């Protein structure tokens, strides 16, 4: 696996454990971007010459690849600059139809990208915002759903997987509860897509967002999926070229979805690279890879138990979670820990991880996070445990 990632192949001494922030890009994705930029670089939806036709085909082929990865129709795929842009698009376009008195439900576990847009919508439209709490183990307290979901609830916006605790949401239970009050469900899949293709038809949600750089593709590209019957009713978020039907001095008409949500020049080469990454991912044996990730996570959790003063945030079980492990060491600042680990070739992240409401619920201001991906192995876990033991002594 490691040999397929140029940066990791070139830096043998690097233990990269920050894939929840950005996964390394696979060689197939890099090669696809280079081929496109050197062989068919042109704008899409603009030209009638051969190069432009090639760019059109490459871009639409990328839409198809994203659709296959999610088991949805290509016309339901909207390319954005990332998951943040996709979630903001839903907040603005779906939110345009909301009014004072309508309610949106989010959770304490959300990344700021799936929390702040709804706070902004509350300021803009006067909606009410309800918050689903988390349990001490970092899992969403789904038992509170009957109390929080009301007739006025129009949307439920939740993470599929926490970027702090690795807790995986019981999406089926959320969808079932939301349907009882007629609410739609938007799922932030940014941390889930790295761990395999998703079947959105089976999940039953209405919107889904993820970023290319989280799943071994380029940065600067993301995907919003929405049900076709919903996308065709929503107003556009941004105005400009490509998203209109006709423009005159009196007004304009919208293009059909998904084009109406892709104003201006889209991330063409990035989408092509993302398609290559997704196609590569779909060729892998994911049941076997998930078993391996779980085993590595179990080894990490077992080792962390032995470090004095260390507390893991969330569950200590390796099963039923993503291999994302956040922890604090009493008396030590996460930034100091990460700097000491960096000197040992270990790349981790320290801070609040854009999840301040969650960290507040767990009783900390900041923490250190190790996130494993399919290119990590036992040597990475062993190096991290050795590095943490050294850091705990050096910083006290």
C-alpha positions in Angstrom: 0.0 0.0 0.0 2.7 2.5 1.0 4.4 2.2 -2.4 1.4 3.6 -4.1 1.7 7.0 -2.3 4.6 9.0 -3.6 5.2 11.1 -0.5 5.3 8.0 1.8 7.4 6.0 -0.6 10.0 8.8 -0.7 10.1 9.3 3.0 10.8 6.0 4.6 11.2 7.4 8.1 7.9 9.2 8.2 5.1 7.9 10.3 2.1 9.8 8.9 -0.8 9.6 11.4 -2.8 12.7 10.4 -5.1 11.2 7.7 -8.2 12.5 9.3 -7.0 16.0 8.4 -5.6 15.1 5.0 -4.9 11.7 3.5 -1.9 11.2 1.3 -2.7 11.3 -2.5 -2.4 8.1 -4.4 -0.2 7.8 -7.5 -3.2 7.0 -9.7 -4.8 10.3 -8.8 -1.6 12.3 -9.4 -1.1 10.6 -12.7 -4.7 11.4 -13.8 -4.3 15.1 -12.9 -1.0 15.2 -14.9 -2.5 13.5 -17.9 -5.5 15.8 -17.9 -3.5 19.0 -17.5 -0.9 18.1 -20.2 -3.3 16.4 -22.6 -6.8 17.8 -22.3 -6.7 21.0 -20.3 -9.5 23.2 -21.4 -12.6 24.7 -19.8 -15.8 22.7 -19.7 -19.2 23.7 -21.1 -17.5 26.5 -23.1 -15.9 25.2 -26.3 -16.8 23.3 -29.5 -13.2 22.3 -30.3 -11.7 18.9 -29.7 -9.7 19.8 -26.6 -12.8 21.2 -24.9 -14.8 18.1 -25.9 -12.1 16.0 -24.2 -12.3 18.1 -21.1 -16.1 17.8 -21.0 -15.9 14.0 -21.3 -13.2 13.8 -18.5 -15.3 16.0 -16.2 -18.5 14.1 -16.7 -16.7 10.8 -16.4 -15.5 12.0 -13.0 -19.1 12.7 -12.0 -19.9 9.1 -13.0 -17.0 7.7 -10.9 -18.3 9.6 -7.8 -21.7 8.3 -8.5 -20.4 4.7 -8.6 -18.5 5.2 -5.4 -21.7 6.3 -3.6 -24.2 4.0 -5.5 -26.2 6.9 -6.8 -27.1 8.5 -10.2 -24.5 10.7 -11.9 -27.0 13.6 -12.3 -27.2 13.8 -8.5 -23.5 14.5 -8.0 -22.5 18.2 -7.5 -18.8 19.0 -7.5 -17.7 21.6 -5.0 -14.4 22.7 -3.5 -14.8 20.4 -0.5 -17.1 19.1 2.2 -17.3 22.5 3.8 -18.6 24.1 0.6 -21.0 21.2 0.1 -22.5 21.6 3.6 -22.7 25.4 3.2 -24.5 24.9 -0.2 -27.2 22.8 1.6 -27.5 25.4 4.4 -28.0 28.2 1.8 -30.1 26.4 -0.8 -32.2 24.2 1.4 -32.2 26.9 4.0 -33.7 29.4 1.6 -37.0 27.6 2.0 -37.0 27.7 5.7 -38.5 30.4 7.9 -38.7 31.5 11.5 -40.2 28.7 13.6 -38.7 25.9 11.5 -36.1 23.8 13.3 -32.8 22.1 12.4 -31.2 19.4 14.5 -27.4 19.1 14.7 -25.2 17.4 17.3 -22.4 18.2 19.7 -20.1 15.9 17.8 -20.1 18.0 14.6 -17.1 19.4 12.8 -17.5 23.2 12.6 -18.3 22.7 8.9 -21.5 21.1 9.9 -22.2 23.4 12.8 -21.3 27.0 11.9 -23.4 27.1 8.7 -26.5 26.3 10.7 -25.7 28.9 13.3 -25.4 31.3 10.4 -28.7 30.2 9.0 -30.3 30.8 12.4 -29.0 34.4 12.3 -30.1 34.8 8.7 -33.6 33.2 8.8 -34.5 33.0 12.5 -34.8 29.2 12.6 -34.4 27.3 15.8 -31.4 25.1 16.3 -31.6 22.0 18.4 -28.5 20.1 19.6 -28.3 16.4 20.1 -25.8 15.7 23.0 -23.1 13.1 23.1 -22.6 10.4 25.7 -19.3 10.1 27.8 -18.1 7.5 25.3 -18.4 10.0 22.4 -21.4 8.4 20.8 -24.4 10.4 19.9 -27.2 10.1 22.5 -29.8 8.8 20.1 -32.1 8.1 22.9 -32.8 11.9 23.0 -34.1 12.0 19.4 -37.8 11.5 20.3 -37.5 14.6 22.6 -35.6 16.8 20.1 -37.4 15.9 16.9 -40.6 17.8 16.4 -43.2 18.6 13.8 -41.3 21.8 13.0 -38.0 19.9 12.4 -37.2 20.3 8.7 -33.6 19.0 8.7 -31.3 16.7 10.7 -27.6 17.4 10.0 -25.2 14.9 11.5 -21.7 13.5 11.1 -21.3 9.9 9.9 -18.1 9.5 11.8 -16.6 11.8 14.4 -13.2 13.3 13.5 -12.2 13.3 17.2 -13.5 10.0 18.8 -13.9 7.9 15.6 -17.5 7.2 16.8 -19.7 6.0 14.0 -23.3 7.2 13.9 -26.2 4.7 13.7 -27.5 6.3 10.5 -30.5 4.0 10.1 -31.8 5.0 13.6 -31.4 8.7 12.7 -33.1 8.3 9.3 -36.0 6.3 10.9 -36.6 9.0 13.6 -36.3 11.9 11.1 -38.8 10.3 8.7 -41.4 10.1 11.5 -41.6 13.9 11.6 -41.0 14.4 7.9 -37.5 15.8 8.3 -34.7 15.5 5.7 -31.2 14.2 6.6 -27.8 15.6 5.6 -24.8 13.4 6.4 -21.2 14.7 6.7 -19.3 11.8 5.3 -15.8 13.4 5.3 -14.3 10.9 7.8 -16.1 7.9 6.5 -15.2 7.9 2.8 -11.5 7.2 3.6 -12.6 3.8 4.9 -14.4 2.5 1.8 -17.2 3.1 -0.8 -20.6 4.2 0.6 -24.1 2.9 -0.4 -26.2 6.0 0.0 -29.3 4.2 -1.3 -29.0 1.8 1.6 -28.2 4.6 4.1 -31.4 6.4 3.1 -30.2 9.9 3.7 -31.1 12.9 1.5 -27.8 14.8 1.2 -24.2 13.6 1.6 -20.9 15.6 1.6 -17.3 14.6 1.4 -13.8 16.0 0.4 -11.4 14.6 -2.2 -8.3 15.1 0.0 -9.8 12.8 2.7 -10.0 9.8 0.3 -6.5 9.8 -1.3 -7.4 12.4 -4.0 -6.4 16.0 -4.7 -7.3 18.9 -2.5 -9.7 21.6 -3.7 -12.5 19.3 -4.8 -15.5 17.8 -2.9 -18.8 16.2 -3.6 -22.3 17.0 -2.6 -24.9 14.3 -3.3 -28.6 15.1 -3.1 -31.7 13.2 -4.1 -32.7 14.3 -7.7 -36.2 15.2 -6.6 -34.7 17.6 -4.0 -31.9 19.1 -6.1 -34.4 20.1 -8.8 -36.4 22.1 -6.3 -33.5 24.0 -4.6 -32.3 27.5 -5.7 -28.7 27.9 -6.6 -26.1 29.0 -4.0 -23.7 31.0 -6.3 -24.4 32.9 -9.4 -22.2 33.1 -12.5 -21.4 31.3 -15.7 -22.5 27.8 -16.3 -25.4 27.7 -13.8 -27.9 29.7 -15.9 -30.3 28.9 -18.7 -30.9 32.4 -20.1 -29.8 35.9 -18.8 -31.4 39.2 -19.8 -31.8 42.7 -18.3 -34.9 41.6 -16.5 -33.6 38.4 -14.9 -32.3 34.9 -15.5 -33.4 31.3 -15.5 -31.5 28.5 -13.7 -29.9 25.6 -15.4 -31.0 22.1 -14.5 -29.4 20.4 -11.5 -26.5 19.6 -10.9 -25.3 22.5 -13.2 -27.2 25.2 -11.3 -24.9 24.5 -8.3 -21.6 24.6 -10.2 -21.2 28.3 -11.0 -18.0 29.4 -12.8 -15.2 27.1 -13.8 -15.4 24.0 -11.6 -12.4 22.1 -10.2 -11.9 20.1 -13.4 -8.5 18.5 -13.0 -9.1 17.9 -9.3 -12.4 16.1 -10.2 -10.5 13.9 -12.7 -7.9 13.1 -10.0 -10.6 12.3 -7.5 -12.2 10.0 -10.0 -9.0 8.0 -10.3 -8.7 7.8 -6.5 -12.2 6.6 -6.1 -11.9 4.0 -8.9 -8.7 2.7 -7.2 -10.5 2.5 -3.9 -13.3 0.5 -5.4 -10.8 -2.1 -6.6 -9.7 -2.9 -3.0 -10.7 -5.7 -0.6 -12.5 -3.5 1.9 -13.6 -6.2 4.4 -10.0 -7.2 4.7 -8.7 -3.7 5.0 -11.3 -2.8 7.7 -10.2 -5.9 9.7 -6.6 -4.7 9.4 -7.5 -1.1 10.5 -9.4 -2.5 13.4 -6.5 -4.6 14.5 -4.1 -1.7 14.3 -6.5 0.5 16.3 -6.8 -2.2 18.9 -3.0 -2.4 19.2 -2.8 1.4 19.6 -5.5 1.5 22.2 -3.9 -1.3 24.2 -0.6 0.6 24.2 -2.1 3.9 25.2 -3.6 2.2 28.3 -0.1 1.7 29.6 1.0 5.4 29.4 0.7 7.1 32.8 -1.7 10.1 32.9 -3.1 9.4 29.4 -6.8 9.5 28.8 -8.4 8.4 25.5 -11.4 10.5 24.5 -14.4 8.3 23.7 -14.6 4.5 23.6 -11.6 2.2 24.3 -13.1 -0.4 22.0 -11.5 -0.9 18.6 -14.6 -2.5 17.1 -17.4 -0.5 15.6 -15.4 2.7 15.2 -13.1 4.4 12.7 -9.3 4.2 13.5 -9.3 7.8 14.9 -8.0 8.1 18.4 -7.7 11.3 20.4 -6.2 11.6 23.8 -4.9 13.9 26.5 -1.9 13.5 28.8 -2.3 15.2 32.1 -0.3 18.3 32.4 1.0 18.3 28.8 -0.2 20.6 26.0 -1.1 18.8 22.7 1.1 21.2 20.7 4.1 20.3 22.8 3.4 16.6 22.4 3.2 16.9 18.7 6.4 18.9 18.4 8.3 16.2 20.4 6.7 13.5 18.2 7.7 15.4 15.1 11.3 15.1 16.0 10.8 11.3 15.9 9.3 11.4 12.5 5.7 11.2 13.7 3.1 13.4 12.1 0.0 13.9 14.4 -2.3 16.8 15.0 -3.0 18.7 18.3 -5.7 21.2 19.0 -9.5 21.3 19.0 -9.8 19.7 15.6 -12.6 22.2 14.5 -14.9 20.4 17.0 -15.0 22.8 20.0 -18.5 21.9 21.2 -17.5 18.2 21.3 -14.3 18.8 23.2 -16.2 21.0 25.7 -18.7 18.1 26.2 -15.8 15.7 26.8 -14.2 18.1 29.3 -11.1 19.3 27.4 -10.0 22.3 25.5 -7.6 20.5 23.2 -6.2 17.0 22.5 -3.8 15.1 20.5 -5.1 12.9 17.6 -3.7 9.9 15.8 -5.6 8.8 12.7 -4.8 5.6 10.9 -5.3 4.9 7.2 -4.8 1.9 4.9 -1.1 2.7 4.4 -0.3 2.5 8.1 1.2 -0.6 9.7 2.5 -2.0 12.9 5.7 0.1 12.7 3.7 3.3 12.8 1.8 2.2 15.9 5.0 1.0 17.6 6.8 4.3 16.8 3.9 6.3 18.1 3.8 4.5 21.4 7.6 4.8 21.8 7.4 8.5 21.0 4.6 9.1 23.5 6.6 7.4 26.2 9.5 9.6 25.4 7.4 12.8 25.2 5.7 12.1 28.6 9.1 11.9 30.2 10.7 14.8 28.3 7.9 17.3 28.9 7.5 16.7 32.7 
